[in-house]
C-alpha cells in the first residue's frame, strides 16, 4: 500500500455510507407512496384527498430546499443530517398511531421534506467526496442510487389499475 491508501479507503467508505443513505431513503420514500395511498383509499378518502396527500412530499421538497444553505451555515452538517434522518424515521410511525387524514397529510409533508433535504445533502457530499477526475460520473450516478423508490412505486401502482370491465373508484 502507498501512503495515500488510508485516505482512499476513507473516501470509499464515505462514498459507500452516503450511497447507502440515499438508497435507504429512496426505498423508504417509494414504499411510503403506495402504502399511504392504499391506506387512505381503505379509509374512504376521496380521490382529491389522496391526490393532495400524494403532493405533500413534492411540496415539502420545494419549500424546504431553499432553507438548506441557511441551515447548514447555522448548524453542523452532520447534526443536520442526523436530525433529518430522525424526522424521516419517526414520521412514518405517526401513520400507525393516527387515523386522521389531516395528520397523515402533515406527516407526509414532514417525511417528504426531511427525505428531500437528506437527498440534497448527500448529493452535495457525494459530489464533494468524489475525486476531481470522477466528479461528473459520480454526480450522474447519484440518481441511479436512488432508483429503488420510483420502480417500487410503479410496480405497486399496477395493482391499483382498474381491470377491463371494472369501474374504477
N, C-alpha and C positions, 0 to 999 in steps of 0.2 A: 504494500500500500504506500501511496505517496503522502506527502504532508497534507495535501488538500482533501484527502479521503474523508476524514471525520466531518468536514463541512458539507461534503457531498452527501454523506449518509444523513446528516441532519436535514438538508434541503429535501431529500427524497422522503424522509419521514414527515416533514411538514406538509409536503405535497400530498402524501397519502392520507394524512389526517384531514386536511382540507377537502380532498376529494370525497372521502367517506362522509364528511359532514354534509356536503352538498347532495350526495346520493341519498343519504338517510332523510334529509329534509324534503327532497323531491318525492321520495316514496311515500312519506307521511302526507304530503300535500295531495298527491294523486289518489291515495286511498281515502282521504277525507272527502274528496268531491263526491264520489259515488255513495259513500256511507251517509253523509248528511242529506244529499238529495233524496235517496231512497227512504231514509228515516222520516224526513219531512212529508214525503208523499204518504207514507203509512200513517202519519199523524193527522192527515186530512188537510194539509196546507194546499193552498191554491197554486196553480202553475206560476202565477205572478209572484207570490211569496217565495216560492222555490227559486225562481229566477233572480229575485232581489238578493236572496241569501247567497246564491252562487256568485253574485257580483261582488260580494264583500271582500274576498281576498284581493281581487284586482284593484278595487277602490282603495284598500289599505296600502297596497304597493304604491299606488300613485300619490297618496297623501303622506306616506312615511319616508319615501326615498329622499325628498329634499331635506329631511331632518338629519340624515346620516352625517354630513360633514360637521354640523354643529355638535352632534352627539359625540363624535369621535374626537373633536377638539377639547371637549369638556371632560370626557371620561376615558379611562384606559380601554383601548380597543378589545383586549381580551375580556375585560369585565362586561363590556357591551355585548360581545358575542355570547358569553355565559348567560347574561340576563335574557337575551332574546331567545336562547335555546330553552331556558326555564319557562318562559311565557309560551313558547311553542309546544313544550311537553305538557304543561298544566292545562292549557285552554281546552284540549280535547276531553279532559276529564269532566268539564262542565256539561258536555253533551250528554254524558251518562247521568249526571246529577240533576239536570233540569229538563223539563218537557216544554218549557216556554219558548215559542218560536222567536220572540224578540231577543231573548237571552242567547239563543243559538246564533242569531244574526251578529250580535256583539262578539260572541266567541269566535265566530268565523272571521270577523274583522281583525280581532287580536291575533288569531292563528295565522291568517294570511299576511298581516303586516309584519309580524315577527319573522316569519319564514322569508318574506321578501327582503327584509333587511339582512337576514343571515346570508341569502344568496348573494346580495351585493357586496357584503363584507368579505365573504370567502372568495368571491370572484376577484376582488381587489388584491387580496393576499396571495391568491394563486398566481396572479399576474406579477406581483412584486417578488414572489419566491422563485419565479422561472428565470433560468439563465437568459441573458440578453439574446443569444442566438436562437432560442426556442420560444421566446415570449409570444410571438404571433401564433404559433401552432398550439401552444398551451391555452391561449385565450380562446381559440376556435374550438378546442376540445371541451371547454367548460360546459357548454350546453349538452354535450354527449354524456357527461357525468350525471346530469340531472334528468336524463331521459326516462328513468323508471316511472316518474309521475304521469306524464301525458299518455303513454301507451296503456298504463293500467286504467286510466280514466276512459280511454276509448274502448277497451275490452269490456269494461263494466257497463258502459252505456249501451252496448249491443243488447244486453239482456232487457233493457227498458224500451227498445224499439217495438212498436206495435207489429204484430204478426198480420199477415194477409187475412183479410176478412174480419178483423177485430177492430173495434173503435178504440182510439187512444183516449186516455183520461183527460 
